[in-house]
Amino acid sequence: MNSSAEVVEIRAHRDRNIPPGALRKLFDHVGWDRPAEDEGVAAVLEAGPAVGAWRGEDLVGFARALSDGCFAAYVEDVMVHREWRGRGIG
């Protein structure tokens, strides 16, 4: 059984705002080269559905989809902090 310290909350960006700085930090951790400025990251977050995985105040996972808003969507990014991989977050 997981201790309360290992509880991860999965929330849509519209329900729990993902700050651009938290997402940039996760991009850096997983080694992805993405927009460095808050404005670029904010645009990514608003472009389509986005979901964050949170352990307390730490963003430990992220996924987003691109969609036509009607028929089709595909998952564009899925990343999980190295220490949280293998736990079903992605």
N, C-alpha and C positions, 0 to 999 in steps of 0.2 A: 504494500500500500504506500502511496506517495505521501510524504510529509507535506504540511502546508507550505513549506519553503519551496516545494517543487510544483505547486499549482500554477498552471499556465492558463491565462484567460485569452480566448480568441474573440476578437471584436472587429466588426467592420469599421472602416475609417469614419464613416458618418456617425457611428455610435460612440467611438472613442478616437478622438483626433490623434493622428500620427504626426508628431512634429517633424519637420524636415530634418532637423539636426539628429534626431533619433534614427531616422532612416539612413541618413548619410553615414552615421556611425556603424550601422549594420552593413551597409554596402562596403565600407572600408574593411570591416572585420572579415567578410567573406571574400574580399579581394576583387570586387567588381568595380570597374571604372564607370561611374555614372555622374550626372550633373553635380558639380561641386557647390553651386550657389543655391541658397534656400529657395529662390524663385523657381529655378528649374525643377527642384525636387517637389515643391508645392504643386507645380503644374502636372507632374506625374501623378500625384495623389488625387488630383481633381479630375483627371482625364477619364477615369473609369473606376469600376469596383476595385477596392483595395481592402486588405484584411491584415491586421497586425496580431501577433501572438505576444502577449505580455506576461512577464514575471514581475509582479509589482509594478515599478516604474520603468523597468528595462524592456525594451523591444527586443525579443529574442527570435522572432520570425516574421516574415512578410510574404504576401502574395498579392498579385494584381492580375486583372483580366482586361483584355481589350474586347469590345463588343460593338455590334451595330445597333444595339439597343432593342432588337426585335427577335432575330432568328439565331444569330451565331455569336459565339464568344470563344476566346481561347486564353489560356493562362500564359501570361507573358513572363513574369518573374516569380520564382519561389526561392526563398533563402531562409536558412535557419542558422542561428549562431552555433558554432562548432560544438560548444558544451551541451547543446540541447538537441543535437541530432540523434536520430534513432529512437525518439520517444513519440512518434506519430504526429508531430507538429506540422510537418510539411505536407 
